[in-house]
């Protein structure tokens, strides 16, 4: 099964967004989040929220709260 990214994802400049995310990620308060979301998952969630700009995000499970 091949999973295709959403159409809006293909139009993004991922290298520029990765640099922007890096500055945010390096300031994270929780350094060890093993068992929770790590950088690759958080990068995708961050891009999704930044691009779609939802009015509400529901955090349904927090390991240590890193992604919140």
N, CA, C, O and CB atoms as a CASP TS submission, in Angstrom:
PFRMAT TS
TARGET T0000
AUTHOR 0000-0000-0000
METHOD Language model
MODEL 1
PARENT N/A
ATOM      1  N   UNK     1       0.844  -1.180   0.000  1.00  0.00           N
ATOM      2  CA  UNK     1       0.000   0.000   0.000  1.00  0.00           C
ATOM      3  C   UNK     1       0.891   1.246   0.000  1.00  0.00           C
ATOM      4  O   UNK     1       1.780   1.378   0.841  1.00  0.00           O
ATOM      5  CB  UNK     1      -0.961  -0.003   1.226  1.00  0.00           C
ATOM      6  N   UNK     2       0.654   2.133  -0.923  1.00  0.00           N
ATOM      7  CA  UNK     2       1.411   3.378  -1.011  1.00  0.00           C
ATOM      8  C   UNK     2       0.581   4.500  -0.409  1.00  0.00           C
ATOM      9  O   UNK     2      -0.574   4.706  -0.781  1.00  0.00           O
ATOM     10  CB  UNK     2       1.795   3.703  -2.484  1.00  0.00           C
ATOM     11  N   UNK     3       1.184   5.218   0.525  1.00  0.00           N
ATOM     12  CA  UNK     3       0.500   6.346   1.157  1.00  0.00           C
ATOM     13  C   UNK     3       0.983   7.620   0.493  1.00  0.00           C
ATOM     14  O   UNK     3       2.177   7.921   0.509  1.00  0.00           O
ATOM     15  CB  UNK     3       0.755   6.384   2.701  1.00  0.00           C
ATOM     16  N   UNK     4       0.061   8.367  -0.090  1.00  0.00           N
ATOM     17  CA  UNK     4       0.390   9.607  -0.787  1.00  0.00           C
ATOM     18  C   UNK     4       0.177  10.781   0.159  1.00  0.00           C
ATOM     19  O   UNK     4      -0.840  10.835   0.852  1.00  0.00           O
ATOM     20  CB  UNK     4      -0.468   9.771  -2.074  1.00  0.00           C
ATOM     21  N   UNK     5       1.121  11.727   0.201  1.00  0.00           N
ATOM     22  CA  UNK     5       0.913  12.904   1.051  1.00  0.00           C
ATOM     23  C   UNK     5      -0.244  13.756   0.523  1.00  0.00           C
ATOM     24  O   UNK     5      -0.571  13.680  -0.662  1.00  0.00           O
ATOM     25  CB  UNK     5       2.204  13.749   1.128  1.00  0.00           C
ATOM     26  N   UNK     6      -0.857  14.553   1.372  1.00  0.00           N
ATOM     27  CA  UNK     6      -1.947  15.415   0.909  1.00  0.00           C
ATOM     28  C   UNK     6      -1.450  16.404  -0.144  1.00  0.00           C
ATOM     29  O   UNK     6      -0.271  16.758  -0.161  1.00  0.00           O
ATOM     30  CB  UNK     6      -2.573  16.173   2.094  1.00  0.00           C
ATOM     31  N   UNK     7      -2.345  16.845  -1.017  1.00  0.00           N
ATOM     32  CA  UNK     7      -1.974  17.742  -2.118  1.00  0.00           C
ATOM     33  C   UNK     7      -1.277  19.011  -1.635  1.00  0.00           C
ATOM     34  O   UNK     7      -0.313  19.458  -2.257  1.00  0.00           O
ATOM     35  CB  UNK     7      -3.206  18.117  -2.914  1.00  0.00           C
ATOM     36  N   UNK     8      -1.754  19.600  -0.533  1.00  0.00           N
ATOM     37  CA  UNK     8      -1.161  20.846  -0.048  1.00  0.00           C
ATOM     38  C   UNK     8       0.281  20.645   0.396  1.00  0.00           C
ATOM     39  O   UNK     8       1.065  21.595   0.395  1.00  0.00           O
ATOM     40  CB  UNK     8      -1.984  21.408   1.103  1.00  0.00           C
ATOM     41  N   UNK     9       0.639  19.434   0.773  1.00  0.00           N
ATOM     42  CA  UNK     9       1.979  19.141   1.278  1.00  0.00           C
ATOM     43  C   UNK     9       3.031  19.250   0.179  1.00  0.00           C
ATOM     44  O   UNK     9       4.159  19.672   0.435  1.00  0.00           O
ATOM     45  CB  UNK     9       2.015  17.749   1.895  1.00  0.00           C
ATOM     46  N   UNK    10       2.667  18.872  -1.035  1.00  0.00           N
ATOM     47  CA  UNK    10       3.621  18.853  -2.140  1.00  0.00           C
ATOM     48  C   UNK    10       4.051  20.252  -2.582  1.00  0.00           C
ATOM     49  O   UNK    10       5.101  20.400  -3.206  1.00  0.00           O
ATOM     50  CB  UNK    10       3.026  18.116  -3.311  1.00  0.00           C
ATOM     51  N   UNK    11       3.271  21.264  -2.273  1.00  0.00           N
ATOM     52  CA  UNK    11       3.606  22.624  -2.711  1.00  0.00           C
ATOM     53  C   UNK    11       4.489  23.372  -1.710  1.00  0.00           C
ATOM     54  O   UNK    11       4.860  24.518  -1.962  1.00  0.00           O
ATOM     55  CB  UNK    11       2.334  23.414  -2.947  1.00  0.00           C
ATOM     56  N   UNK    12       4.830  22.754  -0.589  1.00  0.00           N
ATOM     57  CA  UNK    12       5.614  23.416   0.447  1.00  0.00           C
ATOM     58  C   UNK    12       7.110  23.348   0.162  1.00  0.00           C
ATOM     59  O   UNK    12       7.594  22.398  -0.454  1.00  0.00           O
ATOM     60  CB  UNK    12       5.319  22.794   1.798  1.00  0.00           C
ATOM     61  N   UNK    13       7.829  24.356   0.612  1.00  0.00           N
ATOM     62  CA  UNK    13       9.283  24.330   0.534  1.00  0.00           C
ATOM     63  C   UNK    13       9.785  23.728   1.848  1.00  0.00           C
ATOM     64  O   UNK    13       9.975  24.434   2.838  1.00  0.00           O
ATOM     65  CB  UNK    13       9.885  25.776   0.280  1.00  0.00           C
ATOM     66  N   UNK    14       9.992  22.422   1.833  1.00  0.00           N
ATOM     67  CA  UNK    14      10.302  21.705   3.066  1.00  0.00           C
ATOM     68  C   UNK    14      11.634  22.101   3.679  1.00  0.00           C
ATOM     69  O   UNK    14      11.765  22.095   4.903  1.00  0.00           O
ATOM     70  CB  UNK    14      10.298  20.239   2.808  1.00  0.00           C
ATOM     71  N   UNK    15      12.617  22.443   2.872  1.00  0.00           N
ATOM     72  CA  UNK    15      13.917  22.825   3.436  1.00  0.00           C
ATOM     73  C   UNK    15      13.825  24.123   4.224  1.00  0.00           C
ATOM     74  O   UNK    15      14.417  24.242   5.296  1.00  0.00           O
ATOM     75  CB  UNK    15      14.956  22.968   2.327  1.00  0.00           C
ATOM     76  N   UNK    16      13.083  25.099   3.696  1.00  0.00           N
ATOM     77  CA  UNK    16      12.892  26.350   4.436  1.00  0.00           C
ATOM     78  C   UNK    16      12.105  26.107   5.723  1.00  0.00           C
ATOM     79  O   UNK    16      12.433  26.654   6.775  1.00  0.00           O
ATOM     80  CB  UNK    16      12.166  27.388   3.561  1.00  0.00           C
ATOM     81  N   UNK    17      11.068  25.282   5.624  1.00  0.00           N
ATOM     82  CA  UNK    17      10.259  24.978   6.806  1.00  0.00           C
ATOM     83  C   UNK    17      11.058  24.196   7.840  1.00  0.00           C
ATOM     84  O   UNK    17      10.877  24.386   9.043  1.00  0.00           O
ATOM     85  CB  UNK    17       9.013  24.190   6.408  1.00  0.00           C
ATOM     86  N   UNK    18      11.934  23.326   7.378  1.00  0.00           N
ATOM     87  CA  UNK    18      12.771  22.564   8.295  1.00  0.00           C
ATOM     88  C   UNK    18      13.699  23.490   9.078  1.00  0.00           C
ATOM     89  O   UNK    18      13.907  23.290  10.275  1.00  0.00           O
ATOM     90  CB  UNK    18      13.586  21.516   7.530  1.00  0.00           C
ATOM     91  N   UNK    19      14.255  24.492   8.419  1.00  0.00           N
ATOM     92  CA  UNK    19      15.115  25.462   9.108  1.00  0.00           C
ATOM     93  C   UNK    19      14.323  26.236  10.150  1.00  0.00           C
ATOM     94  O   UNK    19      14.813  26.474  11.254  1.00  0.00           O
ATOM     95  CB  UNK    19      15.754  26.434   8.100  1.00  0.00           C
ATOM     96  N   UNK    20      13.095  26.633   9.804  1.00  0.00           N
ATOM     97  CA  UNK    20      12.253  27.365  10.755  1.00  0.00           C
ATOM     98  C   UNK    20      11.885  26.471  11.942  1.00  0.00           C
ATOM     99  O   UNK    20      11.928  26.908  13.092  1.00  0.00           O
ATOM    100  CB  UNK    20      10.972  27.887  10.057  1.00  0.00           C
ATOM    101  N   UNK    21      11.522  25.215  11.655  1.00  0.00           N
ATOM    102  CA  UNK    21      11.175  24.273  12.712  1.00  0.00           C
ATOM    103  C   UNK    21      12.370  24.022  13.633  1.00  0.00           C
ATOM    104  O   UNK    21      12.216  23.899  14.848  1.00  0.00           O
ATOM    105  CB  UNK    21      10.682  22.951  12.108  1.00  0.00           C
ATOM    106  N   UNK    22      13.543  23.950  13.046  1.00  0.00           N
ATOM    107  CA  UNK    22      14.758  23.689  13.826  1.00  0.00           C
ATOM    108  C   UNK    22      14.944  24.735  14.918  1.00  0.00           C
ATOM    109  O   UNK    22      15.316  24.394  16.042  1.00  0.00           O
ATOM    110  CB  UNK    22      15.988  23.665  12.910  1.00  0.00           C
ATOM    111  N   UNK    23      14.692  26.001  14.604  1.00  0.00           N
ATOM    112  CA  UNK    23      14.858  27.057  15.604  1.00  0.00           C
ATOM    113  C   UNK    23      13.845  26.892  16.746  1.00  0.00           C
ATOM    114  O   UNK    23      14.159  27.148  17.908  1.00  0.00           O
ATOM    115  CB  UNK    23      14.700  28.447  14.946  1.00  0.00           C
ATOM    116  N   UNK    24      12.631  26.463  16.398  1.00  0.00           N
ATOM    117  CA  UNK    24      11.604  26.230  17.420  1.00  0.00           C
ATOM    118  C   UNK    24      11.961  24.988  18.232  1.00  0.00           C
ATOM    119  O   UNK    24      11.883  25.002  19.461  1.00  0.00           O
ATOM    120  CB  UNK    24      10.199  26.070  16.770  1.00  0.00           C
ATOM    121  N   UNK    25      12.349  23.924  17.551  1.00  0.00           N
ATOM    122  CA  UNK    25      12.631  22.646  18.209  1.00  0.00           C
ATOM    123  C   UNK    25      13.811  22.743  19.168  1.00  0.00           C
ATOM    124  O   UNK    25      13.798  22.117  20.228  1.00  0.00           O
ATOM    125  CB  UNK    25      12.905  21.573  17.169  1.00  0.00           C
ATOM    126  N   UNK    26      14.812  23.508  18.815  1.00  0.00           N
ATOM    127  CA  UNK    26      15.983  23.635  19.686  1.00  0.00           C
ATOM    128  C   UNK    26      15.661  24.342  21.008  1.00  0.00           C
ATOM    129  O   UNK    26      16.422  24.239  21.970  1.00  0.00           O
ATOM    130  CB  UNK    26      17.084  24.391  18.960  1.00  0.00           C
ATOM    131  N   UNK    27      14.536  25.056  21.053  1.00  0.00           N
ATOM    132  CA  UNK    27      14.118  25.756  22.272  1.00  0.00           C
ATOM    133  C   UNK    27      13.153  24.925  23.119  1.00  0.00           C
ATOM    134  O   UNK    27      12.622  25.420  24.113  1.00  0.00           O
ATOM    135  CB  UNK    27      13.466  27.083  21.910  1.00  0.00           C
ATOM    136  N   UNK    28      12.922  23.675  22.737  1.00  0.00           N
ATOM    137  CA  UNK    28      11.944  22.839  23.448  1.00  0.00           C
ATOM    138  C   UNK    28      12.354  22.635  24.907  1.00  0.00           C
ATOM    139  O   UNK    28      13.538  22.466  25.202  1.00  0.00           O
ATOM    140  CB  UNK    28      11.793  21.473  22.747  1.00  0.00           C
ATOM    141  N   UNK    29      11.392  22.649  25.807  1.00  0.00           N
ATOM    142  CA  UNK    29      11.726  22.500  27.235  1.00  0.00           C
ATOM    143  C   UNK    29      12.028  21.062  27.651  1.00  0.00           C
ATOM    144  O   UNK    29      12.726  20.837  28.640  1.00  0.00           O
ATOM    145  CB  UNK    29      10.591  23.023  28.074  1.00  0.00           C
ATOM    146  N   UNK    30      11.507  20.086  26.901  1.00  0.00           N
ATOM    147  CA  UNK    30      11.706  18.675  27.260  1.00  0.00           C
ATOM    148  C   UNK    30      12.739  18.086  26.311  1.00  0.00           C
ATOM    149  O   UNK    30      12.468  17.932  25.120  1.00  0.00           O
ATOM    150  CB  UNK    30      10.357  17.866  27.198  1.00  0.00           C
ATOM    151  N   UNK    31      13.901  17.760  26.817  1.00  0.00           N
ATOM    152  CA  UNK    31      14.992  17.259  25.979  1.00  0.00           C
ATOM    153  C   UNK    31      14.862  15.775  25.659  1.00  0.00           C
ATOM    154  O   UNK    31      15.196  15.358  24.549  1.00  0.00           O
ATOM    155  CB  UNK    31      16.312  17.510  26.658  1.00  0.00           C
ATOM    156  N   UNK    32      14.393  14.982  26.587  1.00  0.00           N
ATOM    157  CA  UNK    32      14.262  13.548  26.366  1.00  0.00           C
ATOM    158  C   UNK    32      12.785  13.202  26.324  1.00  0.00           C
ATOM    159  O   UNK    32      12.123  13.177  27.362  1.00  0.00           O
ATOM    160  CB  UNK    32      14.996  12.733  27.471  1.00  0.00           C
ATOM    161  N   UNK    33      12.265  12.937  25.141  1.00  0.00           N
ATOM    162  CA  UNK    33      10.847  12.618  24.993  1.00  0.00           C
ATOM    163  C   UNK    33      10.655  11.197  24.458  1.00  0.00           C
ATOM    164  O   UNK    33       9.672  10.908  23.776  1.00  0.00           O
ATOM    165  CB  UNK    33      10.168  13.631  24.060  1.00  0.00           C
ATOM    166  N   UNK    34      11.607  10.313  24.778  1.00  0.00           N
ATOM    167  CA  UNK    34      11.472   8.914  24.348  1.00  0.00           C
ATOM    168  C   UNK    34      10.176   8.351  24.916  1.00  0.00           C
ATOM    169  O   UNK    34       9.901   8.481  26.109  1.00  0.00           O
ATOM    170  CB  UNK    34      12.699   8.054  24.809  1.00  0.00           C
ATOM    171  N   UNK    35       9.386   7.727  24.053  1.00  0.00           N
ATOM    172  CA  UNK    35       8.073   7.226  24.450  1.00  0.00           C
ATOM    173  C   UNK    35       6.970   8.158  23.979  1.00  0.00           C
ATOM    174  O   UNK    35       5.796   7.787  23.976  1.00  0.00           O
ATOM    175  CB  UNK    35       8.003   7.054  25.964  1.00  0.00           C
ATOM    176  N   UNK    36       7.345   9.370  23.580  1.00  0.00           N
ATOM    177  CA  UNK    36       6.405  10.355  23.055  1.00  0.00           C
ATOM    178  C   UNK    36       6.789  10.723  21.628  1.00  0.00           C
ATOM    179  O   UNK    36       7.545   9.999  20.979  1.00  0.00           O
ATOM    180  CB  UNK    36       6.370  11.615  23.951  1.00  0.00           C
ATOM    181  N   UNK    37       6.275  11.837  21.142  1.00  0.00           N
ATOM    182  CA  UNK    37       6.595  12.283  19.785  1.00  0.00           C
ATOM    183  C   UNK    37       8.047  12.752  19.713  1.00  0.00           C
ATOM    184  O   UNK    37       8.527  13.488  20.575  1.00  0.00           O
ATOM    185  CB  UNK    37       5.638  13.417  19.343  1.00  0.00           C
ATOM    186  N   UNK    38       8.717  12.313  18.678  1.00  0.00           N
ATOM    187  CA  UNK    38      10.089  12.758  18.438  1.00  0.00           C
ATOM    188  C   UNK    38      10.095  13.755  17.289  1.00  0.00           C
ATOM    189  O   UNK    38       9.039  14.077  16.745  1.00  0.00           O
ATOM    190  CB  UNK    38      11.023  11.554  18.127  1.00  0.00           C
ATOM    191  N   UNK    39      11.251  14.239  16.919  1.00  0.00           N
ATOM    192  CA  UNK    39      11.365  15.361  15.983  1.00  0.00           C
ATOM    193  C   UNK    39      10.674  15.138  14.644  1.00  0.00           C
ATOM    194  O   UNK    39      10.038  16.061  14.135  1.00  0.00           O
ATOM    195  CB  UNK    39      12.800  15.654  15.738  1.00  0.00           C
ATOM    196  N   UNK    40      10.773  13.958  14.059  1.00  0.00           N
ATOM    197  CA  UNK    40      10.157  13.746  12.738  1.00  0.00           C
ATOM    198  C   UNK    40       8.637  13.843  12.810  1.00  0.00           C
ATOM    199  O   UNK    40       8.016  14.443  11.932  1.00  0.00           O
ATOM    200  CB  UNK    40      10.563  12.379  12.171  1.00  0.00           C
ATOM    201  N   UNK    41       8.040  13.272  13.825  1.00  0.00           N
ATOM    202  CA  UNK    41       6.582  13.352  13.973  1.00  0.00           C
ATOM    203  C   UNK    41       6.157  14.775  14.298  1.00  0.00           C
ATOM    204  O   UNK    41       5.158  15.269  13.775  1.00  0.00           O
ATOM    205  CB  UNK    41       6.091  12.390  15.070  1.00  0.00           C
ATOM    206  N   UNK    42       6.918  15.425  15.159  1.00  0.00           N
ATOM    207  CA  UNK    42       6.578  16.792  15.543  1.00  0.00           C
ATOM    208  C   UNK    42       6.725  17.745  14.362  1.00  0.00           C
ATOM    209  O   UNK    42       5.960  18.703  14.248  1.00  0.00           O
ATOM    210  CB  UNK    42       7.461  17.254  16.706  1.00  0.00           C
ATOM    211  N   UNK    43       7.686  17.502  13.488  1.00  0.00           N
ATOM    212  CA  UNK    43       7.862  18.329  12.292  1.00  0.00           C
ATOM    213  C   UNK    43       6.627  18.252  11.410  1.00  0.00           C
ATOM    214  O   UNK    43       6.151  19.281  10.931  1.00  0.00           O
ATOM    215  CB  UNK    43       9.108  17.889  11.501  1.00  0.00           C
ATOM    216  N   UNK    44       6.101  17.062  11.188  1.00  0.00           N
ATOM    217  CA  UNK    44       4.911  16.911  10.351  1.00  0.00           C
ATOM    218  C   UNK    44       3.689  17.567  11.003  1.00  0.00           C
ATOM    219  O   UNK    44       2.906  18.227  10.320  1.00  0.00           O
ATOM    220  CB  UNK    44       4.634  15.423  10.085  1.00  0.00           C
ATOM    221  N   UNK    45       3.524  17.391  12.299  1.00  0.00           N
ATOM    222  CA  UNK    45       2.395  18.015  13.003  1.00  0.00           C
ATOM    223  C   UNK    45       2.527  19.537  12.941  1.00  0.00           C
ATOM    224  O   UNK    45       1.539  20.240  12.729  1.00  0.00           O
ATOM    225  CB  UNK    45       2.330  17.533  14.486  1.00  0.00           C
ATOM    226  N   UNK    46       3.736  20.040  13.125  1.00  0.00           N
ATOM    227  CA  UNK    46       3.992  21.478  13.083  1.00  0.00           C
ATOM    228  C   UNK    46       3.670  22.050  11.701  1.00  0.00           C
ATOM    229  O   UNK    46       3.027  23.094  11.596  1.00  0.00           O
ATOM    230  CB  UNK    46       5.456  21.771  13.452  1.00  0.00           C
ATOM    231  N   UNK    47       4.118  21.365  10.636  1.00  0.00           N
ATOM    232  CA  UNK    47       3.820  21.812   9.264  1.00  0.00           C
ATOM    233  C   UNK    47       2.315  21.813   9.026  1.00  0.00           C
ATOM    234  O   UNK    47       1.775  22.759   8.454  1.00  0.00           O
ATOM    235  CB  UNK    47       4.525  20.904   8.221  1.00  0.00           C
ATOM    236  N   UNK    48       1.647  20.769   9.457  1.00  0.00           N
ATOM    237  CA  UNK    48       0.205  20.659   9.253  1.00  0.00           C
ATOM    238  C   UNK    48      -0.528  21.813   9.941  1.00  0.00           C
ATOM    239  O   UNK    48      -1.380  22.460   9.332  1.00  0.00           O
ATOM    240  CB  UNK    48      -0.311  19.306   9.783  1.00  0.00           C
ATOM    241  N   UNK    49      -0.201  22.067  11.196  1.00  0.00           N
ATOM    242  CA  UNK    49      -0.856  23.158  11.924  1.00  0.00           C
ATOM    243  C   UNK    49      -0.516  24.511  11.322  1.00  0.00           C
ATOM    244  O   UNK    49      -1.388  25.371  11.199  1.00  0.00           O
ATOM    245  CB  UNK    49      -0.454  23.132  13.396  1.00  0.00           C
ATOM    246  N   UNK    50       0.736  24.710  10.949  1.00  0.00           N
ATOM    247  CA  UNK    50       1.168  25.987  10.375  1.00  0.00           C
ATOM    248  C   UNK    50       0.494  26.251   9.028  1.00  0.00           C
ATOM    249  O   UNK    50       0.137  27.389   8.723  1.00  0.00           O
ATOM    250  CB  UNK    50       2.692  26.004  10.210  1.00  0.00           C
ATOM    251  N   UNK    51       0.323  25.214   8.234  1.00  0.00           N
ATOM    252  CA  UNK    51      -0.252  25.361   6.899  1.00  0.00           C
ATOM    253  C   UNK    51      -1.770  25.477   6.927  1.00  0.00           C
ATOM    254  O   UNK    51      -2.339  26.340   6.258  1.00  0.00           O
ATOM    255  CB  UNK    51       0.150  24.192   6.035  1.00  0.00           C
ATOM    256  N   UNK    52      -2.426  24.621   7.692  1.00  0.00           N
ATOM    257  CA  UNK    52      -3.890  24.606   7.709  1.00  0.00           C
ATOM    258  C   UNK    52      -4.500  25.645   8.644  1.00  0.00           C
ATOM    259  O   UNK    52      -5.661  26.020   8.481  1.00  0.00           O
ATOM    260  CB  UNK    52      -4.374  23.243   8.105  1.00  0.00           C
ATOM    261  N   UNK    53      -3.723  26.113   9.623  1.00  0.00           N
ATOM    262  CA  UNK    53      -4.161  27.142  10.575  1.00  0.00           C
ATOM    263  C   UNK    53      -5.546  26.847  11.167  1.00  0.00           C
ATOM    264  O   UNK    53      -6.466  27.651  11.025  1.00  0.00           O
ATOM    265  CB  UNK    53      -4.179  28.503   9.890  1.00  0.00           C
ATOM    266  N   UNK    54      -5.690  25.701  11.825  1.00  0.00           N
ATOM    267  CA  UNK    54      -7.000  25.378  12.415  1.00  0.00           C
ATOM    268  C   UNK    54      -7.328  26.318  13.568  1.00  0.00           C
ATOM    269  O   UNK    54      -6.430  26.841  14.228  1.00  0.00           O
ATOM    270  CB  UNK    54      -7.027  23.919  12.905  1.00  0.00           C
ATOM    271  N   UNK    55      -8.603  26.526  13.802  1.00  0.00           N
ATOM    272  CA  UNK    55      -9.028  27.369  14.913  1.00  0.00           C
ATOM    273  C   UNK    55      -8.862  26.658  16.248  1.00  0.00           C
ATOM    274  O   UNK    55      -8.751  27.305  17.289  1.00  0.00           O
ATOM    275  CB  UNK    55     -10.475  27.795  14.729  1.00  0.00           C
ATOM    276  N   UNK    56      -8.846  25.331  16.220  1.00  0.00           N
ATOM    277  CA  UNK    56      -8.763  24.556  17.447  1.00  0.00           C
ATOM    278  C   UNK    56      -7.946  23.294  17.198  1.00  0.00           C
ATOM    279  O   UNK    56      -8.124  22.623  16.182  1.00  0.00           O
ATOM    280  CB  UNK    56     -10.173  24.202  17.968  1.00  0.00           C
ATOM    281  N   UNK    57      -7.061  22.977  18.117  1.00  0.00           N
ATOM    282  CA  UNK    57      -6.318  21.717  18.089  1.00  0.00           C
ATOM    283  C   UNK    57      -6.578  21.028  19.416  1.00  0.00           C
ATOM    284  O   UNK    57      -6.370  21.614  20.478  1.00  0.00           O
ATOM    285  CB  UNK    57      -4.770  21.945  17.846  1.00  0.00           C
ATOM    286  N   UNK    58      -7.030  19.790  19.355  1.00  0.00           N
ATOM    287  CA  UNK    58      -7.304  19.017  20.559  1.00  0.00           C
ATOM    288  C   UNK    58      -6.138  18.067  20.788  1.00  0.00           C
ATOM    289  O   UNK    58      -5.857  17.212  19.949  1.00  0.00           O
ATOM    290  CB  UNK    58      -8.654  18.237  20.441  1.00  0.00           C
ATOM    291  N   UNK    59      -5.470  18.212  21.903  1.00  0.00           N
ATOM    292  CA  UNK    59      -4.389  17.312  22.299  1.00  0.00           C
ATOM    293  C   UNK    59      -5.038  16.181  23.064  1.00  0.00           C
ATOM    294  O   UNK    59      -5.512  16.373  24.184  1.00  0.00           O
ATOM    295  CB  UNK    59      -3.285  18.044  23.163  1.00  0.00           C
ATOM    296  N   UNK    60      -5.063  14.993  22.462  1.00  0.00           N
ATOM    297  CA  UNK    60      -5.825  13.894  23.050  1.00  0.00           C
ATOM    298  C   UNK    60      -4.984  12.964  23.926  1.00  0.00           C
ATOM    299  O   UNK    60      -5.523  12.066  24.571  1.00  0.00           O
ATOM    300  CB  UNK    60      -6.469  13.095  21.959  1.00  0.00           C
ATOM    301  N   UNK    61      -3.705  13.171  23.950  1.00  0.00           N
ATOM    302  CA  UNK    61      -2.876  12.332  24.798  1.00  0.00           C
ATOM    303  C   UNK    61      -1.529  12.987  24.992  1.00  0.00           C
ATOM    304  O   UNK    61      -0.849  13.311  24.018  1.00  0.00           O
ATOM    305  CB  UNK    61      -2.714  10.930  24.200  1.00  0.00           C
ATOM    306  N   UNK    62      -1.144  13.180  26.203  1.00  0.00           N
ATOM    307  CA  UNK    62       0.152  13.810  26.443  1.00  0.00           C
ATOM    308  C   UNK    62       1.030  12.887  27.268  1.00  0.00           C
ATOM    309  O   UNK    62       0.691  12.524  28.395  1.00  0.00           O
ATOM    310  CB  UNK    62      -0.020  15.167  27.152  1.00  0.00           C
ATOM    311  N   UNK    63       2.150  12.519  26.699  1.00  0.00           N
ATOM    312  CA  UNK    63       3.113  11.702  27.406  1.00  0.00           C
ATOM    313  C   UNK    63       3.817  12.585  28.426  1.00  0.00           C
ATOM    314  O   UNK    63       3.689  12.385  29.634  1.00  0.00           O
ATOM    315  CB  UNK    63       4.129  11.044  26.425  1.00  0.00           C
ATOM    316  N   UNK    64       4.549  13.548  27.929  1.00  0.00           N
ATOM    317  CA  UNK    64       5.185  14.557  28.795  1.00  0.00           C
ATOM    318  C   UNK    64       4.722  15.965  28.428  1.00  0.00           C
ATOM    319  O   UNK    64       5.066  16.936  29.101  1.00  0.00           O
ATOM    320  CB  UNK    64       6.725  14.466  28.691  1.00  0.00           C
ATOM    321  N   UNK    65       3.937  16.066  27.352  1.00  0.00           N
ATOM    322  CA  UNK    65       3.436  17.363  26.910  1.00  0.00           C
ATOM    323  C   UNK    65       4.305  18.044  25.870  1.00  0.00           C
ATOM    324  O   UNK    65       4.098  19.222  25.579  1.00  0.00           O
ATOM    325  CB  UNK    65       3.293  18.258  28.078  1.00  0.00           C
ATOM    326  N   UNK    66       5.259  17.345  25.308  1.00  0.00           N
ATOM    327  CA  UNK    66       6.199  17.953  24.356  1.00  0.00           C
ATOM    328  C   UNK    66       5.494  18.511  23.124  1.00  0.00           C
ATOM    329  O   UNK    66       5.795  19.631  22.711  1.00  0.00           O
ATOM    330  CB  UNK    66       7.240  16.931  23.927  1.00  0.00           C
ATOM    331  N   UNK    67       4.587  17.782  22.539  1.00  0.00           N
ATOM    332  CA  UNK    67       3.953  18.245  21.308  1.00  0.00           C
ATOM    333  C   UNK    67       2.934  19.348  21.546  1.00  0.00           C
ATOM    334  O   UNK    67       2.599  20.093  20.625  1.00  0.00           O
ATOM    335  CB  UNK    67       3.288  17.092  20.612  1.00  0.00           C
ATOM    336  N   UNK    68       2.443  19.457  22.767  1.00  0.00           N
ATOM    337  CA  UNK    68       1.470  20.498  23.080  1.00  0.00           C
ATOM    338  C   UNK    68       2.160  21.855  23.025  1.00  0.00           C
ATOM    339  O   UNK    68       1.522  22.882  23.258  1.00  0.00           O
ATOM    340  CB  UNK    68       0.825  20.260  24.475  1.00  0.00           C
TER
END
